[in-house]
Amino acid sequence: MPPESVAMIVGVFLLAGWVKGVVGLGLPTVAMGALGLTMPPVHAAALLVVPSLVTNVWQFMAGPSAWRIVRRLESMLIFVCAGTAIGIRFLTADTSRVPAIALGAVLALYGFLGLFLPRLSVPLRSEWSLSPIVGAITGILTGATGVFVVPAVPYISALGLTKEELIQALGLSFTVSTVALGIALGSSGGFSPGLLLTSFGAVVPALLGMFAGQATRNRIEPVAFRKWFFIAMILVGGYMVVKGLAAL
């Protein structure tokens, strides 16, 4: 791999890890958005798998309510796995521009939801019916784009969890989505030895970035940071959509 490509990947995962350290999420969206500008989304998703798995297992295990969170989200997570197996055929499709357009659309949608979606609340009695639907949609989008935040993140945020439980629940959701994505990529030929080795190497800058983000969290205004983060997702996603449609 050329030195400039290595430097770019290191920089992307440092930034993505830093964002995750500050707000507790954002590594897959930042990494897929940045890498998707320079390489096919299927390659970006393959590079994402190991750093995402390591950082999200860490985030989940550090929380106080692991078993209770697992029981509450289990139906959603089962359908995430099933949906990812369905959606992966779009990410690995021969039509090279379609995955990039889909990725851009999901990134832009995530940005719009983060900026404009009002705070929601899901009644406990409704979880049994909503969780499988949210899981299936999240899984299909995970398989199709490599991004596993829509609609899982808004849904989990609406469950009335404490701050610590919310961070832990997001870590669990991202962990399961990452495993499902990795298995789907492996079974469909999306991994190559070179991409897998690079993905392992990307763990180091991702962790360094996450530690740096945690250290600077208290010196950053979180509301303003999240606002600019979502705006960046809209701009990057919109650019990818326009670029892909123009190429078609």
URUR-V311993 format. One record per backbone hydrogen bond with DSSP energy under -0.5 kcal/mol. NH is the residue of the N-H (numbers start at 1). CO is the residue of the C=O. E is the energy in kcal/mol with one decimal. If there is no record, write none. Layout:
[[NH:CO:E] [NH:CO:E]]
This chain:
[[5:2:-0.8] [6:2:-1.9] [7:3:-2.6] [8:4:-1.9] [9:5:-2.4] [10:6:-2.6] [11:7:-2.4] [12:8:-2.4] [13:9:-2.3] [14:10:-2.1] [15:11:-2.3] [16:12:-2.9] [17:13:-2.3] [18:14:-2.1] [19:15:-2.4] [20:16:-2.1] [21:17:-2.4] [22:18:-1.8] [23:19:-2.5] [24:20:-2.5] [30:26:-2.7] [31:27:-2.5] [32:28:-2.7] [33:29:-2.3] [34:30:-2.7] [35:31:-2.8] [36:32:-2.2] [37:34:-0.9] [38:35:-1.7] [39:35:-1.4] [43:40:-1.0] [44:40:-1.9] [45:41:-2.8] [46:42:-1.6] [47:43:-2.1] [48:44:-1.5] [49:45:-1.1] [51:47:-0.6] [52:48:-2.4] [53:49:-2.3] [54:50:-2.5] [55:51:-2.3] [56:52:-2.1] [57:53:-2.3] [58:54:-1.9] [59:55:-1.9] [60:56:-2.5] [61:57:-2.8] [62:58:-1.5] [63:60:-1.3] [69:65:-2.3] [70:66:-2.3] [71:67:-2.4] [72:68:-1.9] [73:69:-1.9] [74:70:-0.9] [77:73:-2.4] [78:74:-2.1] [79:75:-1.7] [80:76:-1.7] [81:77:-1.8] [82:78:-1.8] [83:79:-2.7] [84:80:-2.3] [85:81:-1.7] [86:82:-1.1] [87:83:-2.7] [88:84:-1.8] [89:86:-0.8] [90:87:-1.8] [91:87:-1.0] [92:88:-2.0] [93:90:-1.0] [96:94:-1.6] [98:95:-1.0] [99:95:-0.8] [100:96:-0.7] [101:97:-2.3] [102:98:-2.6] [103:99:-2.7] [104:100:-2.4] [105:101:-2.4] [106:102:-2.3] [107:103:-2.4] [108:104:-2.4] [109:105:-2.4] [110:106:-2.6] [111:107:-2.1] [112:108:-2.4] [113:109:-2.7] [114:110:-2.4] [115:111:-1.9] [116:112:-2.9] [117:113:-1.8] [122:158:-3.0] [123:121:-0.6] [126:123:-1.6] [127:123:-0.6] [127:124:-1.0] [129:126:-0.7] [130:126:-2.3] [131:127:-2.7] [133:129:-0.7] [134:130:-2.8] [135:131:-2.7] [136:132:-2.5] [137:133:-2.3] [138:134:-2.6] [139:135:-2.6] [140:136:-2.5] [141:137:-2.3] [142:138:-2.3] [143:139:-2.8] [144:140:-2.1] [145:141:-2.1] [146:141:-0.5] [146:142:-2.4] [147:141:-0.7] [153:149:-2.4] [154:149:-0.5] [155:151:-2.0] [156:152:-3.1] [157:153:-2.3] [158:154:-0.8] [158:155:-1.0] [159:156:-1.5] [166:162:-2.9] [167:163:-2.1] [168:164:-2.0] [169:165:-3.0] [170:166:-2.5] [171:167:-2.0] [172:168:-2.2] [173:169:-2.7] [174:170:-2.8] [175:171:-2.0] [176:172:-2.5] [177:173:-2.3] [178:174:-2.4] [179:175:-2.4] [180:176:-2.7] [181:177:-2.5] [182:178:-2.8] [183:179:-2.6] [184:180:-2.3] [185:181:-2.8] [186:182:-2.5] [187:183:-2.5] [188:184:-1.2] [189:186:-0.9] [190:185:-3.4] [191:185:-0.6] [196:192:-2.6] [197:193:-2.3] [198:194:-2.3] [199:195:-2.3] [200:196:-2.0] [201:197:-2.1] [202:198:-1.8] [203:200:-1.3] [204:201:-0.9] [205:201:-0.6] [206:202:-1.8] [207:203:-2.6] [208:204:-2.5] [209:205:-2.6] [210:206:-2.1] [211:207:-2.6] [212:208:-2.2] [213:209:-2.4] [214:210:-2.4] [215:211:-1.9] [216:212:-1.5] [217:213:-0.7] [219:216:-1.4] [220:217:-1.3] [222:220:-0.8] [225:221:-2.3] [226:222:-2.6] [227:223:-1.9] [228:224:-2.2] [229:225:-2.3] [230:226:-2.4] [231:227:-2.1] [232:228:-2.3] [233:229:-1.9] [234:230:-2.1] [235:231:-2.3] [236:232:-2.8] [237:233:-2.7] [238:234:-2.8] [239:235:-2.3] [240:236:-2.2] [241:237:-2.3] [242:238:-2.5] [243:239:-2.8] [244:240:-2.5] [245:241:-2.7] [246:242:-2.4] [247:243:-1.8] [248:244:-1.5]]
